[in-house]
Amino acid sequence: MERIELLVNNWTREEIEQWTAEELRLLPLDEKVERSQAIIKAAVAAFQPKIGFAMSFGKDSTAIAHMVKSIYGQIPIPALFTDTRLKFPETYG
């Protein structure tokens, strides 16, 4: 677990696990981004190579992909897209 501790800025794993949705909702945007990046770094450190994320190309998964790329310069974890053929034609562009 030491490897995780070094990657999450000034927060310990225990502190990250204690963050509540309400507490995070009230934070300014830059603090939300910083904490989100800490969570991503901790998850990748703890679970790589057995980690990935779902990619729907909606706003949430696109934001996560952007955040992962901004941390690592690339996307070092698999993104899973399930093609249900229910997306707008532009999605397949």
N, C-alpha and C positions, 0 to 999 in steps of 0.2 A: 503493500500500500504506500510505501514511501514515494514511489514514482508518481503516484496520483497527487500526493500532497505537494510535490514540487511544481506541478503543472497548473494549479488552480489559484494562482496569485496569492492573496493573503488568507484565503479561506481553507479550512480543513474540510475533509470529507464529511465529518459530523455536522459542521455548520451548514454545508450545502444541503444536506438531507433535512435540515430543520426549516429551510425557507418555505414559507407558505405562499399560496397563490395570491392571497390578499396583500401580503407584504410586498411581493414582486409587482403587483398591479399598481401600487402607489409610488413606485420608484420613478425617477426621471429616465428618459430614454437611454442616455449613455450608460447609466448604471444597469439597466435591464440588459443591454447588449453585453456589457462586461461580465455580468453574471451568467448570461446564456453561453458565452464563449467558455467560461470556466467549467460549466456543466458538460459542454461538448468535449473539451480537452480531457476532463476526468473520465468520461465514458469511453473515449477512444483509447486512452491509456489503459483503462481497466479491461476492456473487452476485445481490442484488436487482436487477431484478425476476425473475430466472430462478432462483428458489429456492422450494421448497415442502417439505411433509413428508407422509408417509403417516399416515393416521389410521384405526386399526383399532378405536378405543375401548377398547383393552386398557390395562393399567396403564402401559406404557412410552410409548405415543403420547399418552395422556392427561396424563402427567407433562410431556412436552415441550410440549404445547399450553398447559398451566398455566404453565410456565416462560416461554414466549414471551409470553403475556398479561401475566404479572407484570413483564416487562421493558418492554414497549411500551404497556401499558394496553389493548391489543386484539391481534388476531392479524393482522399486516400481510402475511402470506404465505399462499398457498393451502394448504389441507389436502385431500389426496386420499383419498377413501374408495371402495374398490371393493366393491360389494355382491355378495357371493357367495351370499347367502341361506342361509349356514351359521351365522349368528349366532343367539344366543338371541332369542326374540321381544321381550324387554325392550329390546334394542338399538334396535329400531325405534320404541319408545314414542312 
